[in-house]
């Protein structure tokens, strides 16, 4: 049936009469990839008869064009557009077409065709000139687009509807920090998947962004420095990168450090057990944390073969320490005392990523990827309490975790053209084990294997473009009790995109997804939180699946000044895993466990961007979702609201930005998470390869609060970061480069393991 539908669509829609082909080259006779080739009707220049992009060899082929007179247009950001009148009465070969570089923004008719294109399961975005000027690197420029926003507390990229974003740079899985190593002028285009393709359906990914670069000829030596450091407190992110590239080789070394040294933190906790309660009022505490990444990458392109190797080291030491005043309230009396909380966590990770690709033709390729990752991690959490005159109420708890973890990830992908569309078929395998020691006695040894096979097909039928995908995933667990079980799920997906006009398109996504728990939740460790409150692992935890459906509309005005996007979604979770509270005698346990019922989630999102003038852009957004499910303790009907607005000003070499995000509260099982809103402001001066600037982050009540309840018990834990009430940092960026690097082939697959064995409750933060 699947093949029959594909054949029917192509039979109906692809009634080709004549073909127009050619090859685009630059002024140095090198092929230009990704040129937009459009054939317009002469009578109605707004109606596109055929539209394609050039391949890796700069070639294009517009087939299925009826005979007659047309306008041929070739355009790409960074090059001068070309227009030709053509008459078609047979197949035409235009031969070599030379594009000349143009640093100015293209004229309006080309901008309309280039800034945003929608296909079956992706949007093709070309950065407007005003966005390229934002900030100091590609990360800043991309986060200024209306589809994305920067999370200023984590320095990560996310969508405006708060989805996490998997970043790929030329096909290589990358972080936001690695994205900051790119100049915005090096970006050729962005492929944005608001719904991840089927090959990523086995991961917990909200969206996928592929950044395609446009580096060109000859050799290049480059140095990049990007520093952001605060003088009001210990806070900053510093990046250094050096790279050499020529026609065959590409070698780079990078180092990232993100650090915090905060000294005005408060931790306020409440634990109410029926008529008894413990109330902890925080005194100024400290948090010292660092996040280090070192990378060494080598890539070699020769003929049709490409080899890439990346060696990476990560380290994340953290230390938090709090003192508190305690009130212990019983049915008879009220007692006072002091409490101390101290946590030290750390992990070290080494990974070796090997990749090989063989290009048989410009459309047919075989890719192989293997990633080995080794983790060691630890957490020492000490809790103590002294009640004046009541030694029987004193306690001292130690929670000591030591983890050793190894994973192997392999993937094979074959890509080709099929029925004039794009076809992918691949297989993925992952092995993960964990050895955990808790308090030097309790030991947990477990592992799992995940096998995933997938295929997808994309094509176009007039104004309708489509992507069909199918994946089959099997997860095999070996539990602590020695049991083995398999979890099999079939994952079909469909994405339909219809282009109503040059400015309006709609997309329907529907898919089945799955979620497997991190290995840290599968242990039998019991961590003390308060005298009668504990966090417990769950050795019987299993994956779950859910149905995801989204209808999205996008509008981009012809002059590229107004962008509007709205979507409505519905997710149906089948017995999902969630954080629940369990009562056993007088003790309360918080456990990540499987719900006995299903969950419904319905919501919508609205985002926009308006530029009344070239130097100013306004971007508001609003997200809403409603969750309905039942835990063993509560009927949850929760409304999630999140809104914000940002302004961007670009005045020649000076630019300013301001944003305001409102507070929001999310829910997971019995547990709620409340985030405070924040205000961000920045000013930046850029001149050639150097930039200086300052940022201001302000939160009236900078806190993160976790709370939950069940019959006879409720609790809340709030961390207040007073250093972020008014935080100012200074930014400095410097680029040094000589020559230009050659356009190397892109990786088609990339994988990584970010599961260290630690979970939220035993990680300093």
C-alpha positions in Angstrom: 0.0 0.0 0.0 2.9 2.4 0.9 4.6 1.9 -2.5 1.2 2.1 -4.3 0.5 5.5 -2.8 4.0 6.8 -3.9 3.6 5.4 -7.4 0.1 6.9 -7.7 1.2 10.4 -6.6 4.1 10.4 -9.0 2.0 9.0 -11.9 -0.6 11.7 -11.4 1.7 14.7 -10.8 4.9 14.0 -12.8 3.6 14.3 -16.4 6.9 15.8 -17.7 7.0 17.1 -21.3 10.4 18.9 -21.5 13.4 19.4 -19.3 15.7 22.4 -18.7 19.1 21.5 -17.2 22.4 23.3 -16.6 25.3 23.8 -14.2 26.0 26.8 -11.9 29.6 27.7 -11.2 31.2 30.7 -9.5 33.8 33.1 -10.9 36.6 30.5 -10.2 34.7 27.8 -12.1 33.8 25.9 -9.0 30.3 24.4 -8.7 27.8 26.4 -6.6 25.6 24.2 -4.4 22.1 25.1 -3.3 21.3 27.7 -6.0 17.5 28.2 -6.3 16.4 27.6 -9.9 12.8 28.8 -10.6 10.8 28.9 -13.8 8.0 31.5 -13.9 5.1 32.0 -16.2 5.6 35.1 -18.4 1.9 36.2 -18.0 2.0 35.8 -14.2 5.6 36.2 -12.8 4.4 35.3 -9.4 3.4 31.8 -10.4 6.2 29.2 -10.3 5.9 26.4 -12.8 9.0 24.5 -11.5 11.5 25.1 -8.7 14.7 23.1 -7.9 18.1 23.6 -6.3 21.5 22.7 -7.6 23.1 19.5 -6.2 26.7 18.9 -5.0 28.0 19.3 -8.5 26.2 22.6 -9.1 23.8 20.8 -11.5 20.1 21.3 -11.9 17.4 19.6 -13.9 13.9 21.1 -14.2 11.7 18.4 -15.9 8.0 18.2 -16.5 7.7 21.7 -18.0 5.1 22.2 -20.7 6.2 24.0 -23.9 5.9 27.7 -24.1 7.6 31.0 -23.0 8.9 31.4 -19.5 11.3 33.4 -17.2 14.2 31.4 -15.8 15.6 32.8 -12.5 18.7 31.7 -10.6 19.3 33.1 -7.2 21.2 32.5 -4.0 22.1 34.7 -1.1 25.6 36.1 -1.6 25.4 36.1 -5.5 23.8 38.4 -8.0 20.5 37.0 -9.4 20.2 36.0 -13.0 17.0 36.2 -15.1 16.5 34.9 -18.6 13.6 34.7 -21.0 13.5 31.2 -22.4 11.3 29.4 -25.0 10.7 25.7 -24.5 9.7 23.4 -27.3 12.2 20.6 -26.6 14.7 19.6 -23.9 17.2 22.4 -23.2 20.8 22.2 -21.9 21.9 25.7 -20.8 25.5 24.5 -20.1 27.6 26.5 -17.6 26.1 29.5 -15.9 28.4 31.7 -14.0 27.2 33.4 -10.8 28.9 36.6 -9.6 29.3 37.3 -5.9 27.2 40.1 -4.4 27.5 41.2 -0.7 24.4 43.3 -0.8 20.9 41.9 0.0 19.1 40.6 -3.1 16.2 42.6 -4.5 12.7 42.0 -3.4 11.6 39.5 -5.9 14.5 37.3 -5.1 14.1 37.7 -1.4 10.6 36.5 -1.7 11.8 33.3 -3.3 14.7 32.7 -1.0 14.3 33.7 2.6 11.8 30.9 3.5 10.9 27.8 1.5 8.6 25.0 2.9 8.9 21.4 1.8 7.4 18.2 3.1 9.0 18.0 6.5 11.4 21.0 6.5 11.7 24.7 6.1 14.7 26.0 4.0 15.7 29.3 5.5 18.2 31.8 4.0 19.5 34.4 6.5 18.4 37.9 5.7 21.2 40.5 5.8 19.9 42.2 8.9 20.0 38.9 10.8 23.5 38.2 9.7 24.6 41.4 11.4 23.1 40.4 14.8 25.7 39.4 17.4 29.1 38.2 16.7 28.6 34.7 15.3 26.2 32.2 13.7 24.6 31.3 17.0 23.6 34.9 17.6 22.3 35.4 14.1 20.2 32.2 14.1 18.7 32.9 17.5 17.5 36.3 16.2 15.2 34.5 13.7 11.5 34.3 14.6 11.6 30.5 14.7 14.3 30.4 17.5 15.3 32.0 20.8 18.3 31.8 23.0 17.9 30.4 26.5 20.0 32.9 28.4 20.2 30.8 31.6 21.7 27.8 29.7 23.1 29.4 26.6 21.3 26.8 24.4 19.2 27.3 21.3 15.5 26.4 21.5 12.5 27.0 19.4 10.0 29.8 20.4 7.6 27.1 21.5 10.4 25.8 23.9 11.4 22.7 22.0 15.0 21.5 22.3 17.0 21.8 19.1 19.4 19.2 17.8 22.0 21.2 15.8 23.8 19.8 12.8 26.6 21.7 11.1 27.2 20.3 7.6 25.6 17.1 8.9 27.8 16.8 12.0 26.0 16.8 15.4 27.1 20.0 17.2 26.4 22.1 20.2 25.4 25.7 20.5 29.0 26.4 21.5 30.3 24.9 18.3 27.7 26.9 16.4 29.2 30.0 17.9 32.5 29.2 16.2 31.0 30.0 12.8 30.6 33.4 11.3 27.1 34.2 10.2 28.5 35.0 6.7 29.7 31.4 6.4 26.1 30.1 6.5 24.7 29.2 3.1 21.2 28.1 4.3 19.4 26.5 7.2 17.3 23.3 7.0 14.8 23.5 9.9 12.7 20.4 10.9 10.1 21.5 13.4 9.2 17.8 13.5 12.4 15.7 13.5 12.9 13.3 10.5 12.3 9.6 11.1 16.0 8.9 11.5 15.8 10.9 14.8 12.5 9.4 16.0 14.3 7.2 18.5 15.7 10.2 20.3 14.2 12.7 22.7 14.6 15.6 20.2 12.2 18.4 19.8 13.4 19.8 16.5 16.4 19.6 14.2 18.4 22.4 12.7 20.9 21.7 9.9 23.3 24.5 9.2 24.9 24.3 5.7 28.0 26.4 5.3 29.5 28.0 2.1 33.2 27.9 2.6 35.1 28.2 -0.7 38.4 27.8 -2.4 42.1 27.6 -1.4 43.7 27.2 2.0 42.6 28.8 5.3 44.2 29.3 8.7 41.8 30.7 11.3 41.7 31.7 14.9 38.5 32.5 16.8 38.2 33.9 20.4 34.9 34.6 22.1 34.8 35.6 25.7 31.8 36.5 28.0 32.8 37.3 31.6 30.9 39.1 34.4 32.5 41.5 36.8 29.5 41.4 39.2 30.0 37.7 40.0 31.7 34.6 38.8 30.0 33.9 35.5 31.2 33.5 32.0 31.6 31.4 28.8 34.9 31.4 26.9 35.7 29.8 23.6 38.9 29.3 21.5 39.2 27.6 18.2 42.0 27.2 15.6 41.5 25.5 12.2 43.4 24.7 9.1 41.7 23.7 5.9 42.7 22.9 2.3 41.3 21.0 -0.6 41.9 17.6 1.0 42.2 18.1 4.8 40.5 20.0 7.6 42.0 20.0 11.1 40.5 21.9 14.0 41.0 22.1 17.8 38.6 23.8 20.1 38.2 24.4 23.8 35.1 25.6 25.7 34.6 26.6 29.3 31.4 27.6 30.9 31.8 28.6 34.6 29.7 29.8 37.5 30.8 31.0 41.0 27.8 32.3 42.8 27.8 33.4 46.4 24.3 34.8 47.1 22.2 31.6 46.6 19.4 30.7 49.0 17.7 27.3 49.3 14.3 27.3 51.0 12.6 23.9 51.6 9.4 22.8 53.1 8.4 19.2 53.9 4.9 18.8 55.5 4.1 15.3 56.8 0.5 15.5 58.0 0.5 17.5 61.2 4.3 17.6 61.3 6.5 19.8 59.2 10.1 20.8 58.6 10.8 24.3 57.3 14.3 25.3 56.1 15.0 29.0 55.5 18.1 29.6 53.5 21.1 31.7 54.3 23.5 32.9 51.6 25.2 29.8 50.0 27.6 29.1 47.2 27.6 27.3 43.9 30.8 26.7 42.0 30.5 24.9 38.7 32.4 24.4 35.4 31.8 22.8 32.1 34.8 21.9 30.0 34.8 20.6 26.4 38.0 19.9 24.4 37.7 18.7 20.8 40.1 17.7 18.1 38.6 17.0 14.7 40.2 15.8 11.4 38.4 15.4 8.1 39.8 14.3 4.7 38.0 14.5 1.4 39.5 12.8 -1.6 37.5 12.0 -4.7 34.3 10.4 -3.7 35.4 9.4 -0.2 35.2 11.4 3.0 36.6 10.4 6.4 35.9 12.3 9.6 37.3 11.6 13.1 36.6 13.6 16.3 38.1 13.0 19.7 36.3 14.8 22.5 36.8 15.2 26.3 34.1 16.6 28.6 34.3 17.5 32.3 31.6 19.0 34.5 32.6 19.5 38.2 30.1 21.2 40.4 29.8 22.1 44.1 27.0 23.6 46.1 26.8 24.4 49.8 23.9 25.9 51.8 23.2 26.6 55.4 19.7 26.9 56.7 17.7 27.9 59.7 15.3 25.1 60.6 11.9 25.0 62.3 10.6 21.5 63.0 6.9 21.7 63.9 5.2 18.7 65.5 1.7 18.3 66.9 3.1 19.1 70.4 5.9 21.6 70.0 7.9 23.8 67.7 11.7 23.3 67.6 14.5 25.3 66.0 17.9 24.5 64.8 20.3 24.6 61.8 20.8 22.6 58.7 23.7 22.1 56.3 23.5 20.8 52.7 26.5 20.0 50.6 26.7 18.4 47.2 29.8 17.7 45.0 29.2 16.1 41.6 31.5 15.6 38.6 31.8 13.6 35.4 34.6 12.9 32.9 33.8 11.7 29.4 35.9 10.6 26.5 34.4 9.9 23.1 35.8 8.9 19.7 33.5 9.6 16.7 34.5 7.9 13.4 32.6 8.6 10.1 33.1 7.4 6.5 31.1 8.3 3.5 31.3 7.0 -0.1 29.6 9.0 -2.8 28.8 6.8 -5.8 27.1 9.6 -7.7 26.0 13.2 -6.9 22.8 11.7 -5.4 23.8 8.3 -4.2 25.9 7.8 -1.0 26.6 5.3 1.7 27.5 6.6 5.2 28.9 4.7 8.2 29.2 6.2 11.7 30.6 4.7 15.0 30.9 6.5 18.3 32.5 5.1 21.5 31.9 6.9 24.7 33.3 6.2 28.2 32.0 8.0 31.3 33.0 8.1 34.9 30.8 10.2 37.3 30.4 10.7 41.0 28.1 12.5 43.4 28.6 13.1 47.1 25.6 14.6 48.8 25.6 15.3 52.6 22.6 16.5 54.6 22.8 17.3 58.3 20.5 18.8 60.9 20.9 19.9 64.5 17.8 20.7 66.6 18.6 22.7 69.8 18.2 20.5 72.9 16.7 17.6 70.9 19.5 15.2 70.0 17.0 12.5 68.9 15.8 14.8 66.1 19.3 15.4 64.7 20.3 13.5 61.5 23.2 13.2 59.1 22.7 11.5 55.7 25.2 10.7 53.0 24.4 9.9 49.4 27.5 8.8 47.5 27.2 7.7 43.9 30.0 6.3 41.7 29.2 5.5 38.1 31.2 3.8 35.3 29.4 3.8 31.9 30.3 2.8 28.4 28.3 3.1 25.2 28.7 2.1 21.5 26.6 3.7 18.8 26.8 2.6 15.2 24.7 3.7 12.2 24.6 3.0 8.5 22.7 5.2 6.0 22.1 4.8 2.3 20.7 7.8 0.3 19.6 7.9 -3.3 17.1 9.3 -5.8 14.0 7.3 -6.3 11.1 8.3 -8.7 12.7 11.8 -8.8 12.4 12.1 -5.0 14.8 11.6 -2.1 15.0 8.2 -0.4 16.9 7.2 2.7 17.2 3.8 4.4 19.3 3.2 7.5 20.0 1.1 10.6 21.0 2.2 14.1 22.4 0.2 17.0 23.2 1.4 20.5 24.6 -0.5 23.5 24.8 1.2 26.9 25.8 -0.2 30.2 26.1 1.3 33.7 27.9 0.1 36.8 26.8 2.1 39.9 28.0 1.9 43.5 25.9 3.7 46.1 27.3 4.5 49.6 30.2 2.0 48.9 27.8 -1.0 49.3 24.8 -1.2 47.0 25.8 -2.0 43.5 23.8 -1.8 40.3 24.8 -3.4 37.0 22.5 -3.0 34.0 22.6 -2.6 30.3 20.3 -2.2 27.3 20.5 -2.5 23.5 18.5 -0.5 21.1 18.1 -1.5 17.4 16.3 0.8 15.0 15.7 0.5 11.3 14.2 3.3 9.3 13.4 4.5 5.8 11.8 7.7 4.5 10.9 9.1 1.1 10.4 12.8 0.1 9.0 14.2 -3.2 6.9 17.0 -4.6 3.6 17.1 -6.4 2.7 20.5 -7.6 2.1 22.7 -4.6 2.1 19.7 -2.3 5.4 18.2 -1.0 5.4 15.2 1.2 7.6 12.9 3.3 6.7 9.4 4.4 8.7 7.6 7.0 8.7 4.2 8.7 10.8 3.1 11.6 10.9 -0.1 13.7 12.6 0.1 17.1 13.4 -2.7 19.6 14.9 -2.0 23.0 16.3 -5.0 24.9 16.9 -4.5 28.7 19.0 -6.6 31.1 17.7 -5.5 34.5 19.3 -5.7 38.0 17.3 -8.7 38.8 18.8 -10.6 35.8 15.6 -10.4 33.8 15.6 -9.7 30.1 12.8 -8.1 28.1 12.2 -6.5 24.7 10.2 -3.5 23.9 9.1 -3.3 20.2 7.4 -0.3 18.6 6.6 0.6 15.0 7.0 4.3 14.2 5.2 5.5 11.0 5.4 9.2 10.2 3.9 11.5 7.5 4.6 15.1 6.8 2.5 17.0 4.2 3.3 20.6 3.2 1.0 22.6 0.9 2.1 26.0 -0.5 -1.1 28.0 -0.9 0.8 31.0 -2.4 4.3 32.5 -2.5 3.7 33.8 1.0 1.5 31.2 2.8 2.1 27.5 3.5 0.7 24.9 5.8 2.2 21.7 7.2 0.7 18.6 8.8 2.9 16.3 10.8 1.8 13.0 12.3 4.1 10.4 13.8 4.7 7.8 16.5 7.6 8.5 18.9 9.1 6.7 21.8 11.0 7.7 24.9 13.5 5.5 26.8 14.6 6.5 30.4 18.2 7.4 31.2 20.1 4.6 32.9 20.4 6.6 36.1 16.7 6.1 36.8 17.0 2.3 36.4 19.1 1.6 39.5 18.0 0.5 43.0 19.6 3.4 44.8 17.6 5.3 47.5 18.7 8.9 48.1 17.8 10.8 51.2 16.2 14.2 50.8 14.7 14.8 54.3 14.2 12.6 57.3 11.2 10.9 55.8 11.5 11.9 52.1 13.6 9.9 49.6 14.3 9.6 45.9 14.3 6.0 44.7 15.3 4.3 41.5 13.1 2.0 39.5 14.5 -1.2 38.2 11.2 -2.1 36.4 11.1 1.1 34.3 10.3 0.6 30.6 10.2 2.8 27.5 6.9 4.3 26.4 5.5 5.6 23.1 3.2 8.4 22.1 1.3 9.8 19.1 2.3 13.3 17.9 0.2 15.4 15.6 0.7 19.1 14.6 -0.9 21.4 12.0 1.2 24.5 11.3 0.7 27.6 9.2 3.4 30.0 8.1 3.2 33.4 6.4 6.1 35.4 5.1 5.3 38.7 3.4 6.7 39.5 0.0 9.1 42.2 1.3 10.3 39.9 4.1 9.2 42.3 6.8 6.4 40.3 8.4 6.6 36.7 9.5 3.7 34.9 11.3 3.6 31.3 12.4 0.8 29.5 14.3 0.4 25.8 15.1 -2.0 23.6 17.0 -0.9 20.2 18.3 -2.3 17.1 20.0 -0.1 14.4 21.7 -1.5 11.1 23.1 0.9 9.4 25.6 0.4 5.7 26.2 1.2 4.8 29.9 4.0 7.4 30.0 6.8 7.5 32.7 6.5 10.4 35.2 7.7 11.5 38.6 5.3 10.2 41.2 5.1 10.2 45.0 4.7 6.9 46.9 3.9 6.5 50.6 5.2 3.5 52.5 4.5 3.6 56.3 5.7 7.0 57.4 8.2 7.5 54.5 7.6 9.2 51.2 9.4 8.1 48.1 9.7 10.1 44.8 10.1 7.7 41.9 10.2 7.9 38.1 7.5 5.3 37.3 5.0 4.2 34.7 1.5 5.6 34.9 -1.5 3.2 34.8 -3.4 5.5 32.4 -2.8 7.6 29.3 -2.0 11.3 29.0 -3.6 13.9 26.7 -1.8 17.1 25.7 -3.4 19.8 23.5 -1.9 23.2 22.8 -1.1 25.9 20.3 1.7 28.3 19.6 1.9 31.7 17.9 5.0 33.6 17.0 5.8 36.6 14.8 8.4 39.0 13.5 7.9 42.5 12.2 10.5 44.9 10.8 8.9 48.3 10.2 12.4 49.5 9.2 15.7 47.8 8.2 17.2 48.7 11.6 14.5 47.4 14.0 12.7 44.0 14.5 10.0 43.1 16.9 9.4 39.4 17.8 6.6 38.3 20.2 5.6 34.7 21.0 3.0 32.9 23.0 2.8 29.2 23.9 -0.1 27.3 25.5 -0.6 23.6 26.3 -3.1 21.7 28.4 -2.3 18.3 30.0 -4.9 15.9 31.3 -3.9 12.7 33.2 -4.1 10.9 36.5 -1.4 9.7 38.9 -2.0 7.4 41.8 -2.3 10.5 43.9 -3.8 13.3 41.8 -6.0 14.2 38.8 -3.7 16.6 36.9 -5.3 19.2 34.6 -2.6 21.7 34.0 -2.5 24.7 31.7 1.0 25.8 30.6 1.4 29.5 29.6 4.6 31.0 28.3 5.0 34.4 26.5 7.7 36.9 25.7 8.8 39.6 23.4 12.1 40.8 22.0 13.4 43.9 20.2 16.5 44.1 18.0 18.2 47.3 16.8 21.0 47.4 14.2 22.5 50.8 13.5 25.6 50.3 11.3 28.4 49.0 13.6 26.2 49.4 16.7 23.5 47.0 17.8 21.2 46.7 20.8 18.8 44.0 21.9 16.1 43.6 24.6 13.9 40.7 25.6 11.4 39.9 28.3 10.2 36.4 29.1 7.3 35.8 31.5 7.4 33.1 34.2 6.0 29.7 33.5 5.2 26.5 35.3 5.5 23.0 33.9 4.3 19.6 35.3 5.8 16.1 35.4 3.6 13.5 37.1 3.0 14.8 40.6 5.8 17.3 40.4 5.6 20.9 39.3 8.5 23.1 38.1 8.2 26.9 38.3 10.6 29.1 36.4 11.0 32.8 37.0 10.8 35.3 34.2 13.8 37.4 33.1 14.8 40.5 31.3 17.8 40.7 29.0 19.5 43.7 27.4 22.7 43.9 25.4 24.7 46.5 23.5 27.4 45.5 21.0 29.9 47.4 18.7 31.3 45.5 15.8 34.1 46.6 13.5 35.5 44.1 10.9 36.9 41.1 13.0 36.6 42.7 16.4 33.6 43.3 18.6 33.0 44.6 22.2 29.8 44.6 24.1 28.0 44.2 27.4 25.0 42.2 28.6 22.6 42.8 31.4 20.4 40.0 32.9 17.8 41.0 35.4 15.2 38.8 37.3 13.0 40.3 40.0 12.8 36.9 41.7 15.5 34.7 40.1 14.4 31.3 41.3 13.6 27.8 40.3 10.9 26.0 42.5 10.0 22.4 42.6 6.9 21.3 44.5 4.4 18.4 44.7 1.7 16.9 46.9 -0.2 13.8 47.8 -2.6 12.8 50.5 -0.9 13.6 53.8 2.2 15.1 52.3 3.4 18.1 50.3 6.8 19.7 49.7 8.5 22.5 48.0 12.2 23.2 47.2 13.2 26.6 46.0 16.6 27.8 44.9 17.0 31.6 44.7 20.0 32.9 42.6 20.3 36.4 43.9 23.4 37.0 41.8 21.1 37.2 38.8 19.0 40.1 40.1 21.4 42.3 38.2 24.2 40.5 36.4 26.4 42.4 33.9 29.0 40.7 31.7 31.5 42.0 29.1 31.8 40.4 25.7 34.8 40.3 23.4 35.2 38.5 20.0 38.1 38.3 17.7 38.4 36.5 14.3 41.7 36.0 12.5 41.8 34.2 9.2 44.0 33.9 6.2 42.7 32.5 2.9 39.5 30.7 2.3 38.7 27.1 3.1 37.5 24.6 0.4 33.9 23.4 0.5 34.3 19.9 2.1 31.6 17.3 1.9 28.9 17.1 4.6 28.4 14.3 7.1 25.0 12.7 6.6 24.8 11.0 10.1 26.1 11.9 13.5 25.6 10.5 17.0 26.6 11.1 20.6 25.9 9.9 24.1 25.1 12.5 26.8 23.9 10.1 29.6 26.5 10.2 32.3 24.5 8.1 34.8 23.8 11.0 37.1 20.2 12.4 37.3 18.8 15.8 38.4 18.6 14.9 42.1 22.3 14.0 42.4 23.8 16.7 40.2 25.1 20.0 41.6 23.2 22.9 39.9 
